[in-house]
Amino acid sequence: MRTTLRDVAELAGVSPKTVSNVVNGYLHVRAETRTRVEEAIATLNYRPNLSARSLRRGRTGVIALAVPELDVPYFAELARHLVAAADRHGWTVLVDQTEGVRERERQVIGGFRDQLIDGLILSPLALTVADLAERTDSTPMVLLGERVHHGPADHVLIDNVAAGRDATAHLLGLGRTRISAIGAQTAAAGVTARVRLRGYREALAQAGVPFDERLVAATPRFHRADGAQAMAELLDGPTRPDAVFCFNDLLALGALRTLADRGVRVPDDIAVIGFDDIEDGRYSVPTLSTISPDKRQIADLSVDLLDQQLRVGAAGRADAEHGPQEVFAAYRLVERESTLGR
Amino acid sequence: MRTTLRDVAELAGVSPKTVSNVVNGYLHVRAETRTRVEEAIATLNYRPNLSARSLRRGRTGVIALAVPELDVPYFAELARHLVAAADRHGWTVLVDQTEGVRERERQVIGGFRDQLIDGLILSPLALTVADLAERTDSTPMVLLGERVHHGPADHVLIDNVAAGRDATAHLLGLGRTRISAIGAQTAAAGVTARVRLRGYREALAQAGVPFDERLVAATPRFHRADGAQAMAELLDGPTRPDAVFCFNDLLALGALRTLADRGVRVPDDIAVIGFDDIEDGRYSVPTLSTISPDKRQIADLSVDLLDQQLRVGAAGRADAEHGPQEVFAAYRLVERESTLGR
């Protein structure tokens, strides 16, 4: 007779649910319990029938996270939070890299691998609202970030205008008046940069500080190298800034490196603030002030929205009844050495 | 009549192969060509029949990369190289996080999602040779790293003993004699730490410098926080080191932060070298000397081994004829400010 999950539970002295949790690789099982269940599985030579289970549910238990770049720490940290949030629903997360290329993003939303996944969380860079409107695939999907604001899909974001305003106001509050912005972008993909720049301009206006275009540095991307180069150009420019708001932490870490090379004191001569609160900035010298989006909340909200869509689908309700939701996650200003000193 | 790929090629004035490349989202197509093909696709309302294609090949075109932690920069950077290498074969890479938990790693090798993927690249932390020997799933697989050396699977690694020796010899060459090692591990999973420690000891022995256990700091993990704490404990210990070999760059970045907090000059008072050559260390203050594994080569070798296995499978040859291969990738010593000064 074939060994059942119940047999394993009995031998291990745990509930069938616990055996199921171990078999599914859920991480919240205590190590000692896990060992006991594994020993029982080995003793009875139990083989869980995973594919039958998937078929019964009509699901694979796998969701995809598609991001532009895997090695950008913000996305890597967000991915970790999403893996944890998905684990609470018993889902495995597979991560896909789009490079921000529109055709790849279109494929992702087009059901490119609809037989593989139950749901999709996508952080688009190039996708248009029209691309989304044309979508016929019905795989549950949640979008992250600013790119397709007010589009026809559930959407999780933070208030980037307010956050940009807060970062700039923090620098103004230190008495700085020649505040640079690094990370402006002219490309269509630069929606995030545009809203952060709007916040920067609003804060300047509120403080009565005139906007000076020469203090705004455009960058092709949001990498350390871009920040290092933009900072060098600003130092060589006509108006030397006394503070810099970088539109992400990588740009700020690049800027800090250039300032160290030039012997500029931070924050005494130039105060620096970033955006994202990646771990690097908690260990850099000096540590980096930043805007910290609540990544855990972004992950939880995204997974919850996906779960809602799956439930709606399961209940057979019409999609039309369930309009797209736009949910804001929290953020906070984190003040560290790069603006406050030691 | 249904629009075919050939119709699109004709309208766009390109070869059917180029249309196929665009449809598959391969990244080596020139932007201008891509646009022309996309316009032709839109004009003709062409819908590629992806699932039929997958069925014909009997493949999904998807390979999985399973790593312990997505937000460890070494794995994130390796993932990016693997995505590029896989793209040259027309494969999409999905990344899976195991947390280094043995049961999750066992599932990954056990064909947990064998219907989803054509091949698997796994960087294990907890998996045993016995786990591998028991494997019945036949999905092509390549292992990375030191964990299951000489196991029954294709395997890509670098010579960690030699690399550990080179890192230590570099510090000895600066005239340092009280050289600490940070990152020793006692857990079974600490195979990488053990081989790097062996290299450290060999270099000391070759230089006639006695091994001093009090200079070796064990850490629970390889994160920045571990390096920061270990460095603090060494500074408070009986023998103050004049150099530190950290078993990865994150540990070294944590150590640098502690040294800055304590006002210790790097490299004047203490020289620091890491391991991995992650981008963070090229922008830190000071920049970080390190061992740089050739991540691009590791990625290329892994994908090539997977491709070989797929071809062997396709040709119907017996697996037995194709013994497991162990392939070494290159590494080099990179000397920066944390050992050489500015």
Contacts between the chains, C-beta under 8 A, distances in Angstrom:
chain1	res1	chain2	res2	distance
A	22	B	103	6.4
A	25	B	101	7.0
A	25	B	103	5.3
A	25	B	104	4.4
A	25	B	107	5.2
A	25	B	112	8.0
A	27	B	99	6.2
A	27	B	101	6.5
A	27	B	104	7.8
A	34	B	103	6.6
A	38	B	103	6.7
A	50	B	112	6.8
A	51	B	115	7.1
A	60	B	113	7.2
A	60	B	116	7.0
A	62	B	113	6.5
A	62	B	116	6.9
A	64	B	94	7.0
A	69	B	80	7.1
A	70	B	70	7.8
A	70	B	76	5.3
A	70	B	79	4.6
A	70	B	80	5.4
A	70	B	83	7.0
A	70	B	95	6.7
A	71	B	73	6.9
A	71	B	76	4.0
A	71	B	77	4.9
A	71	B	79	6.9
A	71	B	80	4.6
A	71	B	279	7.6
A	72	B	76	8.0
A	73	B	71	6.9
A	73	B	73	6.9
A	73	B	76	7.5
A	76	B	70	5.3
A	76	B	71	4.0
A	76	B	73	7.5
A	76	B	76	4.8
A	77	B	71	4.9
A	79	B	70	4.6
A	79	B	71	6.9
A	79	B	95	8.0
A	79	B	97	7.4
A	80	B	69	7.1
A	80	B	70	5.4
A	80	B	71	4.6
A	80	B	97	7.1
A	83	B	70	7.0
A	83	B	97	5.0
A	92	B	96	6.8
A	92	B	113	7.6
A	93	B	96	7.6
A	93	B	97	7.2
A	94	B	64	6.9
A	94	B	94	3.6
A	94	B	95	6.5
A	94	B	96	5.7
A	95	B	70	6.7
A	95	B	79	8.0
A	95	B	94	6.5
A	95	B	95	4.1
A	95	B	96	7.8
A	96	B	92	6.7
A	96	B	93	7.6
A	96	B	94	5.7
A	96	B	95	7.8
A	97	B	79	7.4
A	97	B	80	7.1
A	97	B	83	4.9
A	97	B	93	7.2
A	99	B	27	6.2
A	101	B	25	7.1
A	101	B	27	6.6
A	103	B	22	6.3
A	103	B	25	5.5
A	103	B	34	6.5
A	103	B	38	6.5
A	104	B	25	4.3
A	104	B	27	7.8
A	107	B	25	5.2
A	112	B	25	7.9
A	112	B	50	6.7
A	113	B	60	7.3
A	113	B	62	6.6
A	113	B	92	7.6
A	115	B	51	6.9
A	116	B	60	7.0
A	116	B	62	6.9
A	116	B	116	4.9
A	224	B	279	6.3
A	224	B	282	7.7
A	224	B	283	4.8
A	228	B	283	7.0
A	253	B	280	7.7
A	253	B	283	5.4
A	254	B	283	5.9
A	256	B	283	7.7
A	256	B	285	6.8
A	257	B	283	4.5
A	257	B	284	7.7
A	257	B	285	6.5
A	257	B	287	8.0
A	260	B	285	4.5
A	279	B	71	7.6
A	279	B	224	6.3
A	280	B	253	7.7
A	280	B	280	5.4
A	282	B	224	7.7
A	283	B	224	4.8
A	283	B	228	7.1
A	283	B	253	5.4
A	283	B	254	6.0
A	283	B	256	7.7
A	283	B	257	4.5
A	284	B	257	7.7
A	284	B	284	6.7
A	284	B	285	7.3
A	285	B	256	6.8
A	285	B	257	6.5
A	285	B	260	4.5
A	285	B	284	7.3
A	285	B	285	4.9
A	287	B	257	8.0
